[in-house]
Amino acid sequence: MNKADQQSQEIIEAIDDAYLEGSEAREADEIRKRAEEKVDRMGQGSTFKLLLEFSIPAVVGVVVQMLYNVIDAVYVGHAVGADGLAATTVANPLMTAMTALAMLIGVGGNALMAIRLGEGKQEEARRVLGASFILLMLVSVVVWIIGATLLSPVLVLSGAEGEVLPLARSFTTILIAGCPFQFIAFGMNNFIRTAGYPNRALGSMLIGTAANVVFGYLFIVVLDAQMAGAGLATVCSWILSSIFVMQFFLKKKSPMPLRKETLHLRAPLAGRICVMGIAPAIMELGFAVSSALENNLLVTYGAADPVGIDGALAIMRVLSAVGMFTFMPMVGIASGAQPIIGYNYGAKKFDRMKRVVWQAMLLAAAITVPIWLSVLLAPDMYANLFSLPVQYRKEAAWALVLFLIFVPILSIQSIGSNYFNATGQAFKATILTLTRQILFLIPLLIFCPQILPLFTPLSPLESVWFAASISDITSVLIVSVFLLVELRRLRRISAAA
């Protein structure tokens, strides 16, 4: 090849390279444009259509997520019996604490990212995503350390004793080992929804639950691995779900990419993420603390009741599973509404934001009431589902009524407290969360068994079931007051603008 031909070839290659670079740039711009359109519609489209689009997958997702616990309980009830159900009951506070840590980072980072997107700060939103991923992995290491040093004492504090303790330890040891996959599957999944892909977020949950059904049957029923099998089934389902989640962020054409340059953890940003997530995390930790106290009270009052200690703990497992199944649609709607509320708050479109809040409350009540009615009208069906021994089923059916009697009004509490978290008012959100799970429920759990039997037909054990319902009423009243004050604040801001 002569010199002229060589120069011509170099020119052609340079033109080809320039064309390819231009094509890649155009493709990147197109991906970025589609991603921005997905996000910007939260401030433009019909609020109710957006709420349905984001909330229905979220509702299905959280119900599916709760099926992890229900499936384990059903399989364990059939294969291991009342002791197995009691073991999952005393393990529940620790499992709830793990979920709280995932929510601290996942929900907090998600809320902050939604506000940044509403403000038009795309690069800051991506940095929030990267920092949240690093935080989730760091928290996993903390859980490993706690599990390696304090597992048995924690289970004892949760009410484990006798034959129940080794069963609970076998179950939770495996769950702790797999917690990084839970944190990815649950914590990072929130960001997919805020990026404008609620159905994709739902897909990861469906994959995990379907896997849990299959692996649960294989390990618990077929291989007779009992409590270890329940733990293995859950961790395997987390692994599959986390792979599906991370593929969204790591693929070449991701609308919200997780890249090396965003994986930086700066103290101010990490602190802001944790502050934004502290309210939902405290809600879950409140569940853990109240569950541990509840379990100890069940041991105390169950010993003096015809159902006994194992019966009381087994019944509580049924109440927890059915209660979550009934309450979680509200949580799903709150999760679906959160990015819409946060975006419009960041964009200062307060009328749209308030409309989403009221629509979310009505939608939550509309979905929850039929489920709640099925529990009240057919509690025996739910009691039988978990293969409780016959002598416990009548008490379980009555306990379900006492435990869930006021669930429909909780849409106000769930959506209302979530509003303050979505708008960055972490202190108010935390206070409202504390009222239901700690400030009200814990004193009620202590005093109701001592006071209610004096002037009602309820036994001390039944009073423990009913304490949660009284806490529901008081927390709804407090949230209502906070919302009325907030509405006045928004009117003043709008009038001054």
PATORNU-649316 format. One line per 10 residues: number of its first residue (from 1); for each residue y, z, x of C-alpha. Coordinates in Angstrom, 3 decimals. Layout:
<rs>
NUM = Y/Z/X | ... .
</rs>
This chain:
<rs>
1 = 0.000/0.000/0.000 | 3.337/-1.054/1.498 | 6.411/1.136/1.575 | 8.025/-0.513/-1.468 | 4.849/-0.086/-3.572 | 4.580/3.532/-2.474 | 8.173/4.215/-3.521 | 7.544/2.504/-6.853 | 4.461/4.648/-7.417 | 6.425/7.809/-6.608 .
11 = 9.134/6.786/-9.054 | 6.515/6.154/-11.758 | 4.878/9.543/-11.119 | 8.272/11.259/-11.210 | 9.031/9.554/-14.539 | 5.615/10.623/-15.876 | 6.183/14.210/-14.713 | 9.628/14.260/-16.283 | 8.192/12.887/-19.528 | 5.429/15.507/-19.553 .
21 = 7.908/18.288/-18.813 | 10.128/16.979/-21.574 | 7.177/16.838/-23.971 | 6.190/20.395/-23.093 | 9.787/21.526/-23.577 | 9.968/19.764/-26.937 | 6.637/21.289/-27.936 | 7.830/24.743/-26.883 | 11.057/24.247/-28.836 | 9.049/23.189/-31.888 .
31 = 6.822/26.276/-31.634 | 9.884/28.496/-31.204 | 11.594/26.822/-34.184 | 8.568/27.346/-36.436 | 8.313/30.979/-35.336 | 11.994/31.574/-36.088 | 11.621/29.940/-39.510 | 8.680/32.240/-40.253 | 10.833/35.247/-39.423 | 14.155/34.070/-40.909 .
41 = 12.675/33.554/-44.369 | 12.522/37.358/-44.697 | 16.290/37.255/-45.161 | 16.415/34.180/-47.413 | 13.469/33.743/-49.770 | 12.634/35.470/-53.052 | 12.115/39.154/-52.284 | 9.242/39.524/-54.741 | 7.426/36.452/-53.425 | 7.877/37.716/-49.876 .
51 = 6.677/41.168/-50.915 | 3.549/39.668/-52.468 | 2.960/37.409/-49.461 | 3.209/40.302/-47.004 | 1.813/43.132/-49.126 | -1.308/41.645/-50.691 | -2.930/40.934/-47.300 | -1.732/44.346/-46.117 | -3.234/46.069/-49.185 | -6.525/44.263/-48.740 .
61 = -6.314/45.058/-45.037 | -5.818/48.812/-45.362 | -8.471/49.067/-48.073 | -10.777/47.137/-45.773 | -9.736/49.450/-42.931 | -10.644/52.483/-45.012 | -14.017/50.938/-45.735 | -14.857/51.779/-42.115 | -15.034/55.408/-43.185 | -16.623/54.731/-46.558 .
71 = -19.340/52.524/-45.074 | -20.174/55.097/-42.425 | -20.306/57.823/-45.070 | -22.574/55.795/-47.377 | -25.011/54.886/-44.605 | -24.959/58.410/-43.155 | -25.446/59.939/-46.598 | -28.555/57.835/-47.156 | -30.029/58.119/-43.646 | -29.015/61.608/-42.463 .
81 = -28.184/63.498/-45.659 | -25.740/66.335/-46.366 | -25.633/67.488/-42.729 | -24.583/63.994/-41.660 | -21.813/63.914/-44.263 | -20.696/67.358/-43.116 | -20.616/66.079/-39.513 | -18.353/63.169/-40.449 | -16.136/65.629/-42.336 | -15.561/67.855/-39.303 .
91 = -15.095/64.745/-37.130 | -12.429/63.416/-39.484 | -9.467/65.401/-38.033 | -10.155/64.009/-34.557 | -10.521/60.469/-35.896 | -7.280/60.901/-37.828 | -5.504/62.108/-34.678 | -6.639/58.939/-32.873 | -5.243/56.836/-35.714 | -1.974/58.800/-35.478 .
101 = -1.597/57.826/-31.827 | -2.194/54.167/-32.675 | 0.433/54.416/-35.414 | 2.935/56.144/-33.110 | 3.019/53.031/-30.931 | 1.920/50.257/-33.298 | 4.073/51.139/-36.302 | 6.996/52.318/-34.170 | 7.051/49.164/-32.065 | 6.567/47.017/-35.137 .
111 = 9.528/48.633/-36.951 | 11.769/48.214/-33.906 | 10.701/44.592/-33.446 | 11.500/43.788/-37.100 | 15.020/45.194/-36.721 | 15.584/43.235/-33.495 | 14.404/40.031/-35.187 | 16.821/40.715/-38.053 | 19.599/41.057/-35.478 | 18.594/37.714/-33.949 .
121 = 17.463/39.270/-30.652 | 14.235/37.336/-30.043 | 13.800/38.241/-26.359 | 14.283/41.944/-27.027 | 11.647/41.692/-29.763 | 9.179/40.247/-27.244 | 9.919/43.044/-24.797 | 9.147/45.548/-27.544 | 5.771/43.851/-28.035 | 4.891/44.038/-24.323 .
131 = 5.978/47.661/-23.958 | 3.966/48.644/-27.035 | 0.797/47.123/-25.590 | 1.195/49.075/-22.331 | 1.840/52.301/-24.237 | -1.307/51.829/-26.313 | -3.409/51.487/-23.179 | -1.826/54.576/-21.595 | -2.511/56.609/-24.719 | -6.164/55.522/-24.550 .
141 = -6.456/57.180/-21.147 | -4.992/60.401/-22.591 | -7.599/60.359/-25.373 | -10.388/59.881/-22.811 | -9.189/62.907/-20.844 | -8.963/65.107/-23.945 | -12.370/63.931/-25.151 | -14.000/64.671/-21.795 | -12.616/68.215/-21.597 | -12.015/69.541/-25.107 .
151 = -14.321/67.729/-27.531 | -16.584/70.638/-28.525 | -13.739/73.173/-28.960 | -11.831/70.675/-31.116 | -14.870/70.120/-33.346 | -15.421/73.879/-33.674 | -11.787/74.289/-34.724 | -12.422/71.602/-37.339 | -15.219/73.685/-38.886 | -18.308/72.453/-37.028 .
161 = -21.087/75.000/-36.593 | -24.873/75.232/-36.485 | -26.724/71.946/-36.873 | -23.532/70.105/-37.814 | -21.907/70.498/-34.363 | -24.323/68.329/-32.304 | -24.280/65.645/-35.003 | -20.471/65.561/-34.983 | -20.384/65.521/-31.176 | -22.806/62.598/-31.011 .
171 = -20.636/60.634/-33.440 | -17.216/61.339/-31.909 | -18.217/60.898/-28.244 | -18.876/57.219/-28.855 | -15.700/56.776/-30.913 | -13.575/58.255/-28.123 | -15.180/55.943/-25.557 | -14.187/52.935/-27.683 | -10.674/54.085/-28.591 | -8.837/51.344/-26.567 .
181 = -10.376/48.749/-28.860 | -9.307/50.740/-31.923 | -5.747/50.940/-30.601 | -5.610/47.186/-30.045 | -7.257/46.339/-33.373 | -5.080/48.721/-35.367 | -1.890/49.097/-33.307 | -1.304/45.489/-32.237 | -2.297/44.092/-35.623 | 1.012/45.267/-37.113 .
191 = 2.964/42.856/-34.900 | 1.087/39.844/-36.268 | 2.405/40.653/-39.740 | 5.983/41.030/-38.521 | 5.732/37.697/-36.683 | 5.301/36.171/-40.138 | 1.490/35.825/-40.307 | 0.229/38.454/-42.793 | -2.962/36.534/-43.559 | -3.850/36.416/-39.874 .
201 = -3.332/40.193/-39.696 | -5.692/40.560/-42.641 | -8.284/38.369/-40.930 | -8.689/40.789/-38.037 | -9.390/43.651/-40.450 | -11.887/41.602/-42.459 | -13.769/40.693/-39.291 | -13.933/44.348/-38.230 | -15.140/45.613/-41.579 | -17.746/42.881/-42.018 .
211 = -19.020/43.713/-38.546 | -19.141/47.418/-39.415 | -21.301/46.684/-42.467 | -23.763/44.659/-40.404 | -23.853/46.930/-37.361 | -23.972/50.055/-39.545 | -27.072/48.816/-41.321 | -28.649/47.724/-38.012 | -27.985/50.915/-36.029 | -28.217/53.578/-38.748 .
221 = -30.810/52.212/-41.152 | -32.977/49.775/-39.158 | -32.914/51.449/-35.721 | -32.555/54.989/-37.147 | -29.915/55.894/-34.543 | -28.305/58.304/-37.056 | -24.872/59.640/-35.987 | -24.848/57.796/-32.657 | -25.606/54.624/-34.606 | -22.625/55.249/-36.877 .
231 = -20.394/55.600/-33.831 | -21.793/52.480/-32.163 | -21.348/50.413/-35.333 | -17.712/51.426/-35.589 | -16.920/50.716/-31.927 | -18.634/47.302/-32.044 | -16.521/46.388/-35.062 | -13.364/47.499/-33.209 | -14.290/45.251/-30.281 | -14.638/42.145/-32.447 .
241 = -11.412/42.902/-34.317 | -9.463/43.503/-31.086 | -10.644/40.153/-29.652 | -9.340/38.398/-32.772 | -5.994/40.231/-32.516 | -5.408/39.544/-28.827 | -6.279/35.868/-29.213 | -3.174/35.531/-31.414 | -0.864/36.877/-28.701 | -2.510/35.248/-25.687 .
251 = -3.045/31.699/-26.922 | -0.837/29.013/-25.391 | 1.054/28.185/-28.594 | 1.476/31.739/-29.858 | 4.618/32.207/-31.997 | 4.928/35.741/-30.558 | 3.409/35.492/-27.066 | 2.332/38.451/-24.962 | 3.134/37.311/-21.439 | 3.188/38.927/-18.002 .
261 = 6.987/38.929/-17.855 | 7.190/41.065/-21.048 | 4.704/43.688/-19.825 | 7.301/46.113/-18.551 | 7.600/49.722/-19.637 | 11.063/51.192/-19.381 | 11.643/54.783/-20.410 | 14.482/54.111/-22.922 | 12.487/51.430/-24.732 | 9.290/53.509/-24.711 .
271 = 11.224/56.459/-26.116 | 12.749/54.320/-28.859 | 9.322/52.964/-29.854 | 7.886/56.483/-30.074 | 10.885/57.761/-32.048 | 10.482/54.914/-34.558 | 6.778/55.660/-34.911 | 6.920/59.437/-35.019 | 7.101/59.712/-38.819 | 3.868/57.798/-39.616 .
281 = 2.192/59.452/-36.626 | 3.126/62.897/-37.895 | 1.809/61.909/-41.302 | -1.565/61.167/-39.748 | -1.441/64.247/-37.526 | -0.595/66.238/-40.627 | -3.779/64.875/-42.151 | -5.657/66.007/-39.051 | -4.164/69.519/-39.062 | -4.546/70.001/-42.805 .
291 = -8.092/68.597/-42.665 | -9.053/71.055/-39.923 | -7.582/73.954/-41.920 | -9.215/72.650/-45.078 | -12.605/72.494/-43.370 | -12.312/76.098/-42.224 | -11.327/77.190/-45.715 | -14.307/75.274/-47.098 | -16.559/77.220/-44.739 | -15.010/80.505/-45.925 .
301 = -14.969/79.861/-49.671 | -18.052/77.630/-49.681 | -20.109/80.539/-48.363 | -19.170/82.510/-51.503 | -19.678/79.567/-53.868 | -22.947/78.238/-55.365 | -22.556/74.920/-53.479 | -22.629/76.671/-50.088 | -20.960/75.674/-46.812 | -22.811/72.390/-46.269 .
311 = -22.247/71.416/-49.887 | -18.504/72.133/-49.682 | -18.145/70.067/-46.482 | -20.231/67.216/-47.903 | -18.128/67.161/-51.085 | -14.964/67.089/-48.973 | -16.273/63.977/-47.227 | -16.550/62.284/-50.611 | -13.047/63.415/-51.598 | -11.574/62.122/-48.341 .
321 = -13.229/58.726/-48.617 | -12.406/58.182/-52.307 | -8.921/59.637/-51.835 | -8.154/57.184/-49.046 | -9.539/54.323/-51.098 | -7.220/55.304/-53.967 | -4.113/56.025/-51.891 | -4.345/53.276/-49.277 | -3.046/50.429/-51.491 | 0.308/52.217/-51.412 .
331 = 0.141/52.379/-47.637 | -0.648/48.665/-47.552 | 2.356/47.801/-49.696 | 4.552/50.046/-47.548 | 3.260/48.201/-44.454 | 3.884/44.827/-46.069 | 7.396/45.801/-47.148 | 8.348/47.325/-43.795 | 9.206/44.136/-41.845 | 11.152/42.756/-44.843 .
341 = 13.119/45.999/-45.209 | 13.718/46.262/-41.457 | 14.820/42.627/-41.106 | 17.312/42.813/-43.980 | 18.619/46.176/-42.784 | 19.225/44.690/-39.330 | 20.928/41.674/-40.986 | 22.997/44.053/-43.198 | 21.669/42.456/-46.410 | 21.471/45.771/-48.240 .
351 = 21.084/44.383/-51.780 | 17.976/42.438/-50.788 | 16.636/45.452/-48.956 | 17.071/47.796/-51.958 | 15.443/45.241/-54.233 | 12.385/45.179/-51.974 | 12.131/48.992/-52.089 | 12.097/49.162/-55.911 | 9.746/46.197/-56.222 | 7.389/47.791/-53.697 .
361 = 7.268/51.041/-55.676 | 6.424/49.229/-58.907 | 3.812/47.049/-57.216 | 2.214/50.087/-55.576 | 1.928/51.871/-58.921 | 0.539/48.741/-60.626 | -2.264/48.411/-58.055 | -3.058/52.102/-57.688 | -3.206/53.189/-61.337 | -6.333/51.148/-62.276 .
371 = -8.199/52.507/-59.237 | -7.036/56.030/-60.087 | -8.169/55.651/-63.709 | -11.609/54.544/-62.581 | -11.916/57.773/-60.571 | -10.766/59.981/-63.450 | -12.926/58.222/-66.052 | -16.060/57.798/-63.929 | -16.062/60.454/-61.194 | -19.868/60.708/-61.395 .
381 = -20.138/57.114/-60.189 | -18.219/57.925/-56.998 | -20.119/61.171/-56.462 | -23.447/59.333/-56.707 | -22.337/56.569/-54.330 | -22.663/58.836/-51.300 | -26.171/60.040/-52.153 | -25.101/63.663/-52.471 | -27.944/66.005/-53.380 | -28.145/66.399/-57.142 .
391 = -26.976/70.023/-57.088 | -23.613/68.982/-55.582 | -22.753/66.028/-57.790 | -21.273/67.866/-60.775 | -18.928/69.857/-58.535 | -18.003/66.684/-56.611 | -17.033/64.876/-59.819 | -14.790/67.779/-60.914 | -13.326/68.071/-57.411 | -12.335/64.386/-57.494 .
401 = -10.278/65.002/-60.631 | -8.539/68.047/-59.144 | -7.910/66.294/-55.834 | -6.449/63.031/-57.197 | -4.816/63.943/-60.496 | -1.239/63.064/-59.440 | -1.888/60.053/-57.199 | 0.159/57.489/-59.243 | 3.500/59.185/-58.504 | 2.831/58.989/-54.774 .
411 = 4.192/55.422/-54.713 | 7.661/57.021/-54.635 | 6.716/59.214/-51.691 | 4.898/56.498/-49.735 | 7.455/53.696/-50.120 | 10.435/56.050/-49.964 | 9.495/57.745/-46.711 | 8.484/54.386/-45.221 | 11.958/53.021/-46.051 | 13.591/55.513/-43.692 .
421 = 11.154/54.602/-40.939 | 11.695/50.862/-41.455 | 15.477/51.270/-41.192 | 15.357/53.288/-37.976 | 16.182/56.661/-39.573 | 13.371/58.400/-37.758 | 14.599/61.964/-38.286 | 14.721/61.628/-42.083 | 11.378/59.836/-42.145 | 9.841/62.621/-40.072 .
431 = 11.205/65.352/-42.333 | 9.817/63.621/-45.415 | 6.448/63.183/-43.770 | 6.350/66.840/-42.751 | 7.005/67.976/-46.321 | 3.808/66.518/-47.729 | 1.332/67.093/-44.920 | 2.538/70.269/-43.248 | 5.462/72.126/-44.836 | 3.975/72.091/-48.337 .
441 = 0.264/71.398/-48.022 | -0.665/73.964/-45.360 | 0.914/76.965/-47.173 | -0.604/75.731/-50.445 | -4.062/75.505/-48.876 | -3.741/79.108/-47.727 | -2.262/80.676/-50.859 | -3.703/78.625/-53.761 | -7.270/80.013/-53.355 | -5.822/83.519/-53.478 .
451 = -3.373/83.046/-56.353 | -4.681/80.344/-58.731 | -7.966/82.138/-59.612 | -5.880/85.065/-60.915 | -4.407/83.103/-63.829 | -6.465/79.875/-64.094 | -10.175/79.112/-64.543 | -10.294/77.633/-61.031 | -12.491/79.230/-58.387 | -11.144/79.734/-54.836 .
461 = -13.067/76.642/-53.678 | -11.683/74.553/-56.561 | -8.190/75.818/-55.730 | -8.564/74.265/-52.276 | -9.214/70.891/-53.917 | -6.193/71.317/-56.207 | -3.725/72.350/-53.456 | -3.310/68.718/-52.362 | -2.234/67.679/-55.862 | 0.471/70.361/-56.001 .
471 = 1.714/69.150/-52.617 | 1.946/65.612/-54.034 | 4.375/66.713/-56.760 | 6.703/68.653/-54.462 | 6.858/65.914/-51.832 | 7.756/63.265/-54.435 | 10.680/65.395/-55.619 | 12.033/65.757/-52.068 | 11.746/62.020/-51.325 | 13.552/61.208/-54.579 .
481 = 16.522/63.366/-53.544 | 16.692/61.691/-50.115 | 16.638/58.224/-51.709 | 19.489/59.055/-54.090 | 21.628/60.255/-51.169 | 20.737/57.103/-49.216 | 21.798/54.850/-52.094 | 25.227/56.471/-52.083 | 25.495/55.958/-48.322 | 24.694/52.262/-48.637 .
491 = 27.300/51.854/-51.398 | 29.951/53.361/-49.128 | 28.972/51.024/-46.257 | 29.060/47.979/-48.559 | 32.440/48.997/-49.995 | 33.928/49.427/-46.523 | 32.651/46.041/-45.306 .
</rs>
